[in-house]
């Protein structure tokens, strides 16, 4: 989605809705008698144009903030704590601060956070992943500040994207497991709103099905699985499909839980069951068996995202797509 390059104003909304700026102001403040038709027309143009009300008054409205808005889905996961570490370290070196919002993997909550944060005129904004509501897309496309979409990459970001090719990562881990001779696959994860995990799963599934094989992937969770959920998820998967010989997990934390389930129940790894995770967390590499996984540059994703904001603020150009490499760790669990 290409950017229009100019922040929309109340005057733009008024012209598009064929009303006065005072009417737009009254609708946004919910003040005064306004007909339902006018209200709907104004609010429709607000969404279409991506207009965000300026909550800073007077001279403050034109001054540059030293805050950068960051919206991530969770801080529970080690993945995003490392990403945030990279962001904050890079920003602090340049005397900028990160203001963090948590979307809980909800596109609607992300939309509300984007609207709220941009109304306070941050110097830039970093959002996780590439999928947003149409209103969020409109707001970000019309923001006159640097916009970074991180974790995934696409040829056509709103402004700049920093991350990895999730599909390529999925194909890499699938190819490895196929090369090891496994043929009956399972998947323990959650990919309804975790769009990065969904993209990886789709790539894994497609590669396996291209070999005329199938994968069992029950819908077990309403949030990304943690250690306990990974342990319980593998138990439920094996009850449903006891003949699987290899299981992919959507993250390393869940995979370590699966490994503990195997150890506690006398399931030999990898002779009876192979396991593969994703992200390359230190925990997975310090288990009784080193976990097979894809290592990602989480700290660098955050650091590079922040650096792109700072470079743009300094008037430097930046690449639209910054793809970071991943590494296949051929652990002892496959």
C-alpha positions as CSV (number, residue, x, y, z in Angstrom):
1,X,0.0,0.0,0.0
2,X,1.6,3.3,-1.1
3,X,1.7,6.3,1.2
4,X,0.1,9.5,0.2
5,X,2.8,11.5,2.1
6,X,0.7,14.2,3.9
7,X,-1.2,14.0,7.1
8,X,-4.9,14.6,6.5
9,X,-6.4,17.7,8.2
10,X,-9.9,18.6,9.4
11,X,-10.2,20.8,6.3
12,X,-9.7,17.7,4.1
13,X,-12.5,15.9,6.0
14,X,-14.8,18.9,5.7
15,X,-14.3,19.2,1.9
16,X,-14.7,15.5,1.3
17,X,-17.9,15.4,3.5
18,X,-19.2,18.7,2.0
19,X,-19.6,20.3,5.5
20,X,-17.8,23.0,7.4
21,X,-14.8,22.4,9.6
22,X,-16.9,23.4,12.6
23,X,-19.3,20.6,11.7
24,X,-16.5,18.1,11.6
25,X,-15.2,19.4,14.9
26,X,-18.7,19.0,16.5
27,X,-19.0,15.5,15.2
28,X,-15.6,14.5,16.5
29,X,-16.3,16.1,19.9
30,X,-19.9,14.8,19.9
31,X,-21.2,18.3,20.6
32,X,-24.2,20.1,19.3
33,X,-27.1,19.0,17.2
34,X,-25.9,17.0,14.2
35,X,-28.1,15.0,11.9
36,X,-27.5,11.2,11.7
37,X,-26.8,11.5,8.0
38,X,-24.2,14.2,8.5
39,X,-22.6,12.3,11.3
40,X,-22.3,9.1,9.3
41,X,-20.9,11.1,6.3
42,X,-18.3,12.8,8.4
43,X,-17.2,9.7,10.3
44,X,-17.1,7.8,7.0
45,X,-14.7,10.4,5.5
46,X,-12.6,10.3,8.7
47,X,-12.1,6.6,8.2
48,X,-11.5,6.8,4.4
49,X,-9.0,9.6,4.7
50,X,-7.2,8.2,7.7
51,X,-7.7,11.4,9.6
52,X,-6.5,11.5,13.2
53,X,-7.5,14.4,15.5
54,X,-4.6,16.4,16.8
55,X,-4.7,16.4,20.6
56,X,-1.8,18.8,21.1
57,X,-2.8,22.4,21.2
58,X,-1.0,25.7,20.2
59,X,2.7,25.7,19.5
60,X,3.1,22.1,20.9
61,X,1.3,20.9,17.8
62,X,4.1,21.9,15.5
63,X,7.0,20.8,17.7
64,X,8.7,17.4,17.2
65,X,8.1,14.8,19.8
66,X,10.9,12.7,21.1
67,X,8.6,9.7,21.5
68,X,8.2,6.8,19.1
69,X,5.0,4.8,19.3
70,X,5.5,1.0,19.3
71,X,2.6,-1.4,19.0
72,X,3.3,-5.1,19.6
73,X,1.0,-8.0,20.2
74,X,2.4,-9.2,23.5
75,X,5.2,-8.7,26.1
76,X,4.7,-12.1,27.6
77,X,6.6,-13.8,24.8
78,X,10.4,-13.7,25.0
79,X,10.4,-12.9,21.3
80,X,8.9,-9.5,21.8
81,X,10.9,-8.6,24.9
82,X,14.0,-9.1,22.8
83,X,12.5,-7.0,20.0
84,X,11.7,-4.2,22.4
85,X,15.2,-4.4,23.9
86,X,16.6,-3.7,20.4
87,X,14.2,-0.8,19.9
88,X,14.7,0.9,23.2
89,X,18.5,0.7,23.1
90,X,18.7,2.2,19.7
91,X,16.2,5.0,20.5
92,X,17.8,5.9,23.8
93,X,21.2,6.5,22.1
94,X,19.5,9.2,20.1
95,X,17.5,10.6,23.1
96,X,14.2,9.2,22.0
97,X,11.8,7.1,24.0
98,X,9.5,4.2,23.1
99,X,5.8,4.5,24.1
100,X,4.5,0.9,24.0
101,X,0.9,-0.3,23.3
102,X,-0.1,-4.0,23.5
103,X,-2.6,-5.2,20.9
104,X,-3.2,-8.7,22.3
105,X,-3.1,-9.9,18.6
106,X,-6.4,-8.0,18.0
107,X,-6.5,-5.9,14.8
108,X,-9.3,-3.8,16.3
109,X,-7.3,-3.1,19.4
110,X,-4.3,-2.2,17.2
111,X,-6.6,0.2,15.3
112,X,-7.6,2.0,18.5
113,X,-4.0,2.2,19.7
114,X,-2.8,3.6,16.4
115,X,-5.5,6.3,16.4
116,X,-4.8,7.2,20.1
117,X,-1.0,7.2,19.7
118,X,-0.9,9.2,16.5
119,X,-3.2,11.9,18.0
120,X,-0.3,12.8,20.3
121,X,2.0,13.3,17.4
122,X,4.9,10.9,17.9
123,X,8.1,11.2,15.9
124,X,7.5,7.8,14.3
125,X,5.5,4.6,14.7
126,X,6.5,0.9,14.7
127,X,3.8,-1.7,14.3
128,X,4.1,-5.5,14.4
129,X,3.2,-7.5,11.3
130,X,1.7,-6.5,8.0
131,X,-2.1,-7.1,8.4
132,X,-4.2,-4.3,9.7
133,X,-7.8,-3.1,9.5
134,X,-8.6,-0.9,6.5
135,X,-8.9,2.1,8.9
136,X,-5.5,1.4,10.3
137,X,-4.0,1.1,6.8
138,X,-5.6,4.5,5.9
139,X,-4.2,6.2,9.0
140,X,-0.7,4.9,8.6
141,X,-0.7,5.5,4.8
142,X,-1.5,9.2,5.5
143,X,0.8,9.7,8.4
144,X,3.5,12.3,7.8
145,X,6.0,10.4,10.1
146,X,8.1,7.3,9.5
147,X,6.0,4.1,9.7
148,X,7.8,0.8,10.2
149,X,6.0,-2.6,9.9
150,X,8.2,-5.2,11.6
151,X,8.6,-9.0,11.9
152,X,7.4,-9.8,8.4
153,X,8.5,-8.5,5.0
154,X,6.4,-7.7,1.9
155,X,7.4,-6.1,-1.5
156,X,4.8,-3.3,-0.9
157,X,4.9,-2.1,2.7
158,X,3.0,1.0,3.8
159,X,6.3,2.8,4.3
160,X,9.2,0.5,5.5
161,X,9.1,-3.1,6.6
162,X,11.8,-4.9,8.7
163,X,11.7,-8.6,9.4
164,X,12.0,-12.0,7.8
165,X,10.3,-14.0,5.1
166,X,8.0,-16.2,7.2
167,X,7.1,-18.4,4.2
168,X,10.7,-19.1,3.5
169,X,11.3,-19.9,7.1
170,X,8.3,-22.4,7.0
171,X,9.6,-24.0,3.9
172,X,13.1,-24.3,5.4
173,X,12.0,-26.2,8.5
174,X,9.6,-28.4,6.5
175,X,12.3,-29.3,4.0
176,X,14.6,-30.3,6.9
177,X,12.1,-32.5,8.5
178,X,11.2,-34.2,5.2
179,X,14.9,-34.7,4.5
180,X,15.2,-36.6,7.8
181,X,12.6,-39.1,6.5
182,X,9.6,-38.2,8.6
183,X,6.3,-38.7,6.9
184,X,3.5,-38.4,9.5
185,X,3.3,-34.8,10.7
186,X,1.5,-32.8,13.4
187,X,1.4,-29.1,14.3
188,X,1.0,-27.6,17.7
189,X,0.4,-23.9,17.5
190,X,-2.1,-21.0,17.1
191,X,-2.5,-19.1,13.9
192,X,-5.9,-17.4,14.0
193,X,-4.6,-13.9,14.7
194,X,-0.8,-14.5,14.9
195,X,-0.4,-13.8,11.2
196,X,3.4,-14.5,11.2
197,X,2.8,-18.0,12.6
198,X,-0.1,-18.4,10.1
199,X,2.1,-17.6,7.2
200,X,4.8,-20.1,8.4
201,X,2.2,-22.8,8.9
202,X,0.7,-22.3,5.5
203,X,4.2,-22.7,3.9
204,X,4.8,-25.9,6.0
205,X,1.5,-27.3,5.0
206,X,2.0,-26.6,1.3
207,X,5.4,-28.1,1.3
208,X,4.3,-31.3,3.0
209,X,1.2,-31.6,0.8
210,X,3.4,-31.2,-2.3
211,X,4.9,-34.6,-1.3
212,X,1.4,-36.1,-1.1
213,X,1.6,-36.1,2.7
214,X,-0.7,-34.5,5.3
215,X,-0.4,-32.7,8.6
216,X,-2.7,-32.9,11.6
217,X,-3.2,-29.4,13.1
218,X,-6.0,-29.3,15.7
219,X,-7.3,-26.0,16.9
220,X,-6.3,-26.2,20.5
221,X,-5.6,-22.7,21.7
222,X,-7.0,-19.2,21.9
223,X,-3.6,-17.6,22.3
224,X,-0.1,-18.4,21.3
225,X,1.0,-21.5,23.3
226,X,3.4,-21.1,26.2
227,X,5.4,-23.8,27.9
228,X,2.4,-25.4,29.6
229,X,0.2,-25.1,26.5
230,X,2.9,-26.7,24.4
231,X,3.1,-29.6,26.8
232,X,-0.6,-30.1,27.0
233,X,-1.1,-29.5,23.3
234,X,1.3,-32.3,22.3
235,X,-0.5,-34.6,24.7
236,X,-3.8,-33.8,23.0
237,X,-2.3,-34.1,19.5
238,X,-0.9,-37.5,20.3
239,X,-4.3,-38.6,21.6
240,X,-5.9,-37.6,18.3
241,X,-3.1,-38.8,16.0
242,X,-0.9,-41.3,17.9
243,X,1.0,-42.4,14.7
244,X,2.6,-39.0,14.0
245,X,6.4,-39.2,13.9
246,X,7.2,-35.5,13.7
247,X,5.6,-32.3,15.2
248,X,6.1,-28.7,14.4
249,X,5.5,-26.1,17.1
250,X,4.7,-22.4,16.4
251,X,7.4,-21.3,18.8
252,X,10.3,-22.6,20.9
253,X,8.6,-22.1,24.2
254,X,5.8,-24.5,23.3
255,X,8.3,-26.9,21.8
256,X,10.2,-27.1,25.1
257,X,6.9,-27.9,26.8
258,X,6.4,-30.7,24.2
259,X,9.9,-32.0,24.9
260,X,9.1,-32.3,28.6
261,X,5.9,-34.2,27.8
262,X,8.0,-36.7,25.9
263,X,10.6,-37.1,28.6
264,X,7.9,-37.6,31.3
265,X,6.1,-40.2,29.2
266,X,9.0,-42.2,28.0
267,X,8.7,-41.0,24.3
268,X,12.1,-41.3,22.7
269,X,13.2,-38.2,20.9
270,X,13.8,-38.3,17.9
271,X,13.4,-42.0,17.4
272,X,9.7,-42.2,18.2
273,X,8.9,-38.5,17.8
274,X,10.8,-35.6,16.3
275,X,10.2,-32.0,17.4
276,X,10.8,-28.7,15.7
277,X,10.3,-25.2,17.0
278,X,10.7,-21.7,15.8
279,X,12.7,-18.6,16.9
280,X,15.9,-20.1,18.3
281,X,15.4,-19.2,22.0
282,X,18.3,-19.9,24.3
283,X,16.0,-22.1,26.4
284,X,15.5,-24.5,23.6
285,X,19.3,-24.8,23.1
286,X,19.8,-25.6,26.8
287,X,17.3,-28.4,27.1
288,X,18.4,-32.1,27.6
289,X,18.3,-32.3,23.8
290,X,19.1,-29.2,21.7
291,X,15.9,-28.2,19.9
292,X,15.7,-28.2,16.1
293,X,14.5,-24.8,15.2
294,X,14.8,-21.7,13.0
295,X,16.8,-19.0,14.7
296,X,15.6,-15.4,14.1
297,X,17.4,-12.1,14.8
298,X,14.8,-10.7,17.2
299,X,17.0,-8.0,18.8
300,X,18.2,-6.9,15.4
301,X,14.6,-6.6,14.1
302,X,13.9,-4.1,16.9
303,X,17.3,-2.3,16.5
304,X,17.0,-2.0,12.7
305,X,13.4,-0.8,13.0
306,X,14.4,1.9,15.4
307,X,17.4,2.9,13.3
308,X,15.2,3.3,10.3
309,X,13.0,5.7,12.2
310,X,16.0,7.7,13.4
311,X,17.6,7.8,9.9
312,X,14.4,9.1,8.4
313,X,14.1,11.8,11.0
314,X,17.7,12.8,10.2
315,X,16.7,13.2,6.5
316,X,18.3,10.0,5.3
317,X,16.7,7.7,2.8
318,X,16.0,4.1,3.7
319,X,15.2,0.8,2.0
320,X,11.5,0.0,1.8
321,X,12.2,-3.6,2.5
322,X,14.8,-4.8,5.0
323,X,14.9,-8.6,5.2
324,X,17.0,-10.2,8.0
325,X,18.4,-13.7,7.6
326,X,17.3,-16.7,9.5
327,X,19.4,-19.8,10.4
328,X,18.3,-23.5,10.6
329,X,19.5,-25.0,13.8
330,X,19.8,-28.8,13.2
331,X,19.3,-29.8,16.8
332,X,19.1,-33.2,18.4
333,X,15.3,-33.4,18.4
334,X,15.1,-34.4,14.7
